[in-house]
Amino acid sequence: MSVGSTVSIISADDLSTRTENVRSNSFLSSNPTSRLSLPNVDHIQQLKREVDKLKKELNHTQESHRQKMEQLVREEQDIRNENLRLQRKLQLEVRFSNSFFFF
């Protein structure tokens, strides 16, 4: 050893603790949220709540629309069936009236 140099002995526990500290520090510095100020974090949370609210509203609106469309399809089918029934009834009445006309 040369004069003025120091030697330090590090135990395995000290080494693992230092490694964990370095990892956690590097995680914090790479994590963008850790660099945000508290008002920004609050604003982000507010925006997330708003997104959740809008998603729920969209789902509700989509479900209402789906139900309304199903109702309209049923009503349209009922109208078509009624129309067909009335056309057949009219045909029968026309045939019946024509049969009396020729007698």
VMD Tcl script that builds the backbone (N, CA, C; Angstrom):
set m [mol new atoms 309]
animate dup $m
set s [atomselect $m all]
$s set {name element resname resid chain x y z} {
  {N N MET 1 A 0.820 -1.171 0.000}
  {CA C MET 1 A 0.000 0.000 0.000}
  {C C MET 1 A 0.866 1.237 0.000}
  {N N SER 2 A 0.339 2.235 -0.677}
  {CA C SER 2 A 1.094 3.483 -0.724}
  {C C SER 2 A 0.662 4.381 0.412}
  {N N VAL 3 A 1.445 5.363 0.696}
  {CA C VAL 3 A 1.150 6.270 1.790}
  {C C VAL 3 A 0.007 7.195 1.368}
  {N N GLY 4 A -0.902 7.426 2.257}
  {CA C GLY 4 A -2.013 8.326 1.989}
  {C C GLY 4 A -3.224 7.631 1.388}
  {N N SER 5 A -3.153 6.361 1.036}
  {CA C SER 5 A -4.325 5.680 0.491}
  {C C SER 5 A -5.067 5.022 1.634}
  {N N THR 6 A -6.354 4.923 1.476}
  {CA C THR 6 A -7.154 4.291 2.519}
  {C C THR 6 A -7.790 3.046 1.958}
  {N N VAL 7 A -7.987 2.119 2.802}
  {CA C VAL 7 A -8.630 0.875 2.417}
  {C C VAL 7 A -9.892 0.754 3.253}
  {N N SER 8 A -11.006 0.485 2.597}
  {CA C SER 8 A -12.232 0.271 3.352}
  {C C SER 8 A -12.741 -1.122 3.052}
  {N N ILE 9 A -13.202 -1.737 4.081}
  {CA C ILE 9 A -13.740 -3.085 3.938}
  {C C ILE 9 A -15.254 -2.962 4.043}
  {N N ILE 10 A -15.937 -3.488 3.050}
  {CA C ILE 10 A -17.398 -3.404 2.996}
  {C C ILE 10 A -17.951 -4.805 3.159}
  {N N SER 11 A -18.852 -4.944 4.075}
  {CA C SER 11 A -19.477 -6.245 4.273}
  {C C SER 11 A -20.519 -6.479 3.175}
  {N N ALA 12 A -20.974 -7.702 3.046}
  {CA C ALA 12 A -21.985 -8.053 2.049}
  {C C ALA 12 A -23.300 -7.320 2.337}
  {N N ASP 13 A -23.662 -7.164 3.611}
  {CA C ASP 13 A -24.887 -6.449 3.975}
  {C C ASP 13 A -24.811 -4.985 3.569}
  {N N ASP 14 A -23.635 -4.349 3.821}
  {CA C ASP 14 A -23.458 -2.948 3.432}
  {C C ASP 14 A -23.566 -2.789 1.923}
  {N N LEU 15 A -22.991 -3.740 1.190}
  {CA C LEU 15 A -23.006 -3.675 -0.267}
  {C C LEU 15 A -24.436 -3.788 -0.800}
  {N N SER 16 A -25.214 -4.742 -0.242}
  {CA C SER 16 A -26.589 -4.891 -0.723}
  {C C SER 16 A -27.423 -3.663 -0.378}
  {N N THR 17 A -27.199 -3.058 0.808}
  {CA C THR 17 A -27.927 -1.856 1.188}
  {C C THR 17 A -27.595 -0.712 0.251}
  {N N ARG 18 A -26.314 -0.555 -0.067}
  {CA C ARG 18 A -25.906 0.513 -0.981}
  {C C ARG 18 A -26.475 0.282 -2.380}
  {N N THR 19 A -26.500 -0.966 -2.816}
  {CA C THR 19 A -27.045 -1.287 -4.139}
  {C C THR 19 A -28.538 -0.955 -4.192}
  {N N GLU 20 A -29.277 -1.302 -3.118}
  {CA C GLU 20 A -30.701 -0.991 -3.073}
  {C C GLU 20 A -30.934 0.513 -3.083}
  {N N ASN 21 A -30.117 1.264 -2.355}
  {CA C ASN 21 A -30.250 2.717 -2.335}
  {C C ASN 21 A -30.006 3.306 -3.713}
  {N N VAL 22 A -29.018 2.794 -4.407}
  {CA C VAL 22 A -28.723 3.290 -5.751}
  {C C VAL 22 A -29.884 2.978 -6.674}
  {N N ARG 23 A -30.426 1.751 -6.550}
  {CA C ARG 23 A -31.573 1.385 -7.396}
  {C C ARG 23 A -32.768 2.277 -7.109}
  {N N SER 24 A -33.065 2.493 -5.826}
  {CA C SER 24 A -34.233 3.316 -5.506}
  {C C SER 24 A -34.013 4.758 -5.945}
  {N N ASN 25 A -32.816 5.266 -5.797}
  {CA C ASN 25 A -32.541 6.623 -6.246}
  {C C ASN 25 A -32.639 6.734 -7.759}
  {N N SER 26 A -32.155 5.735 -8.472}
  {CA C SER 26 A -32.246 5.791 -9.932}
  {C C SER 26 A -33.694 5.651 -10.383}
  {N N PHE 27 A -34.488 4.871 -9.633}
  {CA C PHE 27 A -35.905 4.740 -9.969}
  {C C PHE 27 A -36.609 6.081 -9.783}
  {N N LEU 28 A -36.317 6.730 -8.668}
  {CA C LEU 28 A -36.968 8.012 -8.408}
  {C C LEU 28 A -36.589 9.046 -9.449}
  {N N SER 29 A -35.348 9.046 -9.850}
  {CA C SER 29 A -34.938 10.054 -10.825}
  {C C SER 29 A -35.473 9.737 -12.216}
  {N N SER 30 A -35.750 8.451 -12.480}
  {CA C SER 30 A -36.293 8.109 -13.793}
  {C C SER 30 A -37.816 8.146 -13.805}
  {N N ASN 31 A -38.426 8.212 -12.644}
  {CA C ASN 31 A -39.872 8.235 -12.537}
  {C C ASN 31 A -40.355 9.682 -12.721}
  {N N PRO 32 A -41.097 9.968 -13.803}
  {CA C PRO 32 A -41.515 11.352 -14.055}
  {C C PRO 32 A -42.447 11.910 -12.986}
  {N N THR 33 A -43.212 11.055 -12.316}
  {CA C THR 33 A -44.148 11.531 -11.305}
  {C C THR 33 A -43.403 12.108 -10.105}
  {N N SER 34 A -42.238 11.546 -9.810}
  {CA C SER 34 A -41.499 12.027 -8.644}
  {C C SER 34 A -40.997 13.447 -8.856}
  {N N ARG 35 A -40.877 13.864 -10.074}
  {CA C ARG 35 A -40.392 15.219 -10.361}
  {C C ARG 35 A -41.529 16.230 -10.428}
  {N N LEU 36 A -42.759 15.757 -10.337}
  {CA C LEU 36 A -43.896 16.664 -10.434}
  {C C LEU 36 A -44.160 17.320 -9.089}
  {N N SER 37 A -44.626 18.531 -9.159}
  {CA C SER 37 A -44.980 19.225 -7.926}
  {C C SER 37 A -46.339 18.728 -7.461}
  {N N LEU 38 A -46.655 18.982 -6.225}
  {CA C LEU 38 A -47.918 18.531 -5.637}
  {C C LEU 38 A -49.139 19.058 -6.381}
  {N N PRO 39 A -49.186 20.336 -6.786}
  {CA C PRO 39 A -50.362 20.789 -7.563}
  {C C PRO 39 A -50.517 20.020 -8.876}
  {N N ASN 40 A -49.393 19.659 -9.511}
  {CA C ASN 40 A -49.488 18.890 -10.753}
  {C C ASN 40 A -50.045 17.501 -10.496}
  {N N VAL 41 A -49.632 16.877 -9.404}
  {CA C VAL 41 A -50.146 15.555 -9.053}
  {C C VAL 41 A -51.642 15.651 -8.782}
  {N N ASP 42 A -52.056 16.681 -8.059}
  {CA C ASP 42 A -53.489 16.879 -7.792}
  {C C ASP 42 A -54.263 17.074 -9.094}
  {N N HIS 43 A -53.678 17.831 -9.990}
  {CA C HIS 43 A -54.340 18.073 -11.277}
  {C C HIS 43 A -54.448 16.769 -12.070}
  {N N ILE 44 A -53.409 15.971 -12.044}
  {CA C ILE 44 A -53.427 14.673 -12.747}
  {C C ILE 44 A -54.510 13.782 -12.155}
  {N N GLN 45 A -54.601 13.746 -10.837}
  {CA C GLN 45 A -55.634 12.934 -10.193}
  {C C GLN 45 A -57.028 13.450 -10.545}
  {N N GLN 46 A -57.185 14.750 -10.598}
  {CA C GLN 46 A -58.473 15.332 -10.985}
  {C C GLN 46 A -58.817 14.927 -12.416}
  {N N LEU 47 A -57.838 14.984 -13.304}
  {CA C LEU 47 A -58.080 14.604 -14.697}
  {C C LEU 47 A -58.429 13.117 -14.808}
  {N N LYS 48 A -57.774 12.285 -14.020}
  {CA C LYS 48 A -58.094 10.850 -14.033}
  {C C LYS 48 A -59.517 10.611 -13.554}
  {N N ARG 49 A -59.918 11.346 -12.495}
  {CA C ARG 49 A -61.305 11.207 -12.022}
  {C C ARG 49 A -62.291 11.654 -13.092}
  {N N GLU 50 A -61.943 12.728 -13.777}
  {CA C GLU 50 A -62.817 13.225 -14.844}
  {C C GLU 50 A -62.914 12.218 -15.980}
  {N N VAL 51 A -61.793 11.597 -16.333}
  {CA C VAL 51 A -61.797 10.567 -17.387}
  {C C VAL 51 A -62.673 9.405 -16.960}
  {N N ASP 52 A -62.536 8.962 -15.701}
  {CA C ASP 52 A -63.378 7.872 -15.202}
  {C C ASP 52 A -64.857 8.245 -15.268}
  {N N LYS 53 A -65.178 9.470 -14.866}
  {CA C LYS 53 A -66.568 9.940 -14.907}
  {C C LYS 53 A -67.085 9.948 -16.341}
  {N N LEU 54 A -66.269 10.437 -17.263}
  {CA C LEU 54 A -66.687 10.499 -18.667}
  {C C LEU 54 A -66.834 9.101 -19.271}
  {N N LYS 55 A -65.982 8.178 -18.856}
  {CA C LYS 55 A -66.120 6.792 -19.331}
  {C C LYS 55 A -67.436 6.190 -18.863}
  {N N LYS 56 A -67.772 6.429 -17.586}
  {CA C LYS 56 A -69.052 5.929 -17.061}
  {C C LYS 56 A -70.219 6.557 -17.805}
  {N N GLU 57 A -70.123 7.852 -18.040}
  {CA C GLU 57 A -71.186 8.554 -18.767}
  {C C GLU 57 A -71.327 8.006 -20.186}
  {N N LEU 58 A -70.194 7.760 -20.840}
  {CA C LEU 58 A -70.219 7.197 -22.191}
  {C C LEU 58 A -70.852 5.811 -22.184}
  {N N ASN 59 A -70.458 4.975 -21.229}
  {CA C ASN 59 A -71.039 3.635 -21.146}
  {C C ASN 59 A -72.547 3.700 -20.931}
  {N N HIS 60 A -72.980 4.608 -20.059}
  {CA C HIS 60 A -74.413 4.766 -19.807}
  {C C HIS 60 A -75.135 5.227 -21.078}
  {N N THR 61 A -74.564 6.193 -21.755}
  {CA C THR 61 A -75.166 6.722 -22.983}
  {C C THR 61 A -75.218 5.645 -24.064}
  {N N GLN 62 A -74.155 4.878 -24.181}
  {CA C GLN 62 A -74.139 3.798 -25.175}
  {C C GLN 62 A -75.208 2.752 -24.860}
  {N N GLU 63 A -75.358 2.413 -23.584}
  {CA C GLU 63 A -76.367 1.436 -23.195}
  {C C GLU 63 A -77.773 1.979 -23.472}
  {N N SER 64 A -77.998 3.235 -23.163}
  {CA C SER 64 A -79.302 3.853 -23.449}
  {C C SER 64 A -79.579 3.850 -24.951}
  {N N HIS 65 A -78.567 4.169 -25.722}
  {CA C HIS 65 A -78.712 4.175 -27.179}
  {C C HIS 65 A -79.026 2.768 -27.687}
  {N N ARG 66 A -78.314 1.778 -27.165}
  {CA C ARG 66 A -78.546 0.392 -27.580}
  {C C ARG 66 A -79.982 -0.031 -27.279}
  {N N GLN 67 A -80.456 0.302 -26.083}
  {CA C GLN 67 A -81.829 -0.044 -25.709}
  {C C GLN 67 A -82.840 0.664 -26.606}
  {N N LYS 68 A -82.596 1.933 -26.877}
  {CA C LYS 68 A -83.509 2.701 -27.739}
  {C C LYS 68 A -83.541 2.103 -29.140}
  {N N MET 69 A -82.372 1.729 -29.660}
  {CA C MET 69 A -82.322 1.130 -30.998}
  {C C MET 69 A -83.050 -0.215 -31.030}
  {N N GLU 70 A -82.898 -1.007 -29.991}
  {CA C GLU 70 A -83.632 -2.272 -29.920}
  {C C GLU 70 A -85.132 -2.023 -29.909}
  {N N GLN 71 A -85.552 -1.025 -29.168}
  {CA C GLN 71 A -86.970 -0.673 -29.114}
  {C C GLN 71 A -87.464 -0.239 -30.496}
  {N N LEU 72 A -86.688 0.595 -31.177}
  {CA C LEU 72 A -87.079 1.056 -32.511}
  {C C LEU 72 A -87.160 -0.104 -33.509}
  {N N VAL 73 A -86.229 -1.041 -33.405}
  {CA C VAL 73 A -86.248 -2.203 -34.297}
  {C C VAL 73 A -87.518 -3.029 -34.039}
  {N N ARG 74 A -87.863 -3.223 -32.750}
  {CA C ARG 74 A -89.095 -3.973 -32.434}
  {C C ARG 74 A -90.335 -3.245 -32.960}
  {N N GLU 75 A -90.362 -1.924 -32.755}
  {CA C GLU 75 A -91.506 -1.142 -33.239}
  {C C GLU 75 A -91.605 -1.197 -34.761}
  {N N GLU 76 A -90.477 -1.099 -35.422}
  {CA C GLU 76 A -90.483 -1.171 -36.884}
  {C C GLU 76 A -90.999 -2.529 -37.358}
  {N N GLN 77 A -90.556 -3.593 -36.708}
  {CA C GLN 77 A -91.027 -4.935 -37.074}
  {C C GLN 77 A -92.533 -5.060 -36.821}
  {N N ASP 78 A -93.002 -4.515 -35.705}
  {CA C ASP 78 A -94.442 -4.547 -35.417}
  {C C ASP 78 A -95.225 -3.784 -36.482}
  {N N ILE 79 A -94.712 -2.641 -36.892}
  {CA C ILE 79 A -95.385 -1.842 -37.931}
  {C C ILE 79 A -95.406 -2.602 -39.255}
  {N N ARG 80 A -94.303 -3.239 -39.589}
  {CA C ARG 80 A -94.271 -4.033 -40.832}
  {C C ARG 80 A -95.277 -5.180 -40.785}
  {N N ASN 81 A -95.330 -5.842 -39.642}
  {CA C ASN 81 A -96.283 -6.946 -39.490}
  {C C ASN 81 A -97.723 -6.440 -39.593}
  {N N GLU 82 A -97.995 -5.320 -38.971}
  {CA C GLU 82 A -99.339 -4.737 -39.046}
  {C C GLU 82 A -99.671 -4.331 -40.482}
  {N N ASN 83 A -98.698 -3.759 -41.149}
  {CA C ASN 83 A -98.889 -3.366 -42.545}
  {C C ASN 83 A -99.206 -4.590 -43.406}
  {N N LEU 84 A -98.459 -5.640 -43.231}
  {CA C LEU 84 A -98.686 -6.872 -43.986}
  {C C LEU 84 A -100.077 -7.447 -43.683}
  {N N ARG 85 A -100.460 -7.437 -42.420}
  {CA C ARG 85 A -101.783 -7.935 -42.032}
  {C C ARG 85 A -102.891 -7.104 -42.691}
  {N N LEU 86 A -102.725 -5.783 -42.700}
  {CA C LEU 86 A -103.731 -4.922 -43.315}
  {C C LEU 86 A -103.788 -5.086 -44.836}
  {N N GLN 87 A -102.635 -5.290 -45.451}
  {CA C GLN 87 A -102.625 -5.533 -46.904}
  {C C GLN 87 A -103.383 -6.811 -47.233}
  {N N ARG 88 A -103.161 -7.840 -46.458}
  {CA C ARG 88 A -103.867 -9.106 -46.701}
  {C C ARG 88 A -105.375 -8.942 -46.473}
  {N N LYS 89 A -105.707 -8.221 -45.442}
  {CA C LYS 89 A -107.127 -7.976 -45.161}
  {C C LYS 89 A -107.766 -7.209 -46.317}
  {N N LEU 90 A -107.069 -6.194 -46.828}
  {CA C LEU 90 A -107.572 -5.425 -47.954}
  {C C LEU 90 A -107.753 -6.315 -49.184}
  {N N GLN 91 A -106.784 -7.159 -49.444}
  {CA C GLN 91 A -106.899 -8.067 -50.591}
  {C C GLN 91 A -108.128 -8.962 -50.461}
  {N N LEU 92 A -108.346 -9.466 -49.266}
  {CA C LEU 92 A -109.521 -10.312 -49.051}
  {C C LEU 92 A -110.815 -9.523 -49.271}
  {N N GLU 93 A -110.855 -8.297 -48.801}
  {CA C GLU 93 A -112.049 -7.474 -48.971}
  {C C GLU 93 A -112.265 -7.139 -50.439}
  {N N VAL 94 A -111.184 -6.848 -51.152}
  {CA C VAL 94 A -111.308 -6.547 -52.581}
  {C C VAL 94 A -111.803 -7.788 -53.309}
  {N N ARG 95 A -111.282 -8.937 -53.027}
  {CA C ARG 95 A -111.727 -10.179 -53.674}
  {C C ARG 95 A -113.202 -10.459 -53.346}
  {N N PHE 96 A -113.528 -10.239 -52.080}
  {CA C PHE 96 A -114.897 -10.493 -51.664}
  {C C PHE 96 A -115.864 -9.539 -52.370}
  {N N SER 97 A -115.501 -8.264 -52.453}
  {CA C SER 97 A -116.377 -7.297 -53.110}
  {C C SER 97 A -116.450 -7.559 -54.612}
  {N N ASN 98 A -115.335 -7.986 -55.210}
  {CA C ASN 98 A -115.344 -8.320 -56.639}
  {C C ASN 98 A -116.200 -9.547 -56.911}
  {N N SER 99 A -116.238 -10.462 -56.024}
  {CA C SER 99 A -117.037 -11.667 -56.237}
  {C C SER 99 A -118.526 -11.312 -56.219}
  {N N PHE 100 A -118.962 -10.329 -55.426}
  {CA C PHE 100 A -120.353 -9.907 -55.428}
  {C C PHE 100 A -120.685 -9.048 -56.628}
  {N N PHE 101 A -119.711 -8.358 -57.129}
  {CA C PHE 101 A -119.919 -7.475 -58.276}
  {C C PHE 101 A -120.313 -8.290 -59.507}
  {N N PHE 102 A -119.766 -9.469 -59.666}
  {CA C PHE 102 A -120.027 -10.265 -60.850}
  {C C PHE 102 A -121.315 -11.072 -60.723}
  {N N PHE 103 A -121.935 -11.115 -59.608}
  {CA C PHE 103 A -123.188 -11.884 -59.473}
  {C C PHE 103 A -124.348 -11.044 -59.718}
}
mol reanalyze $m
mol bondsrecalc $m
mol representation Tube
mol addrep $m
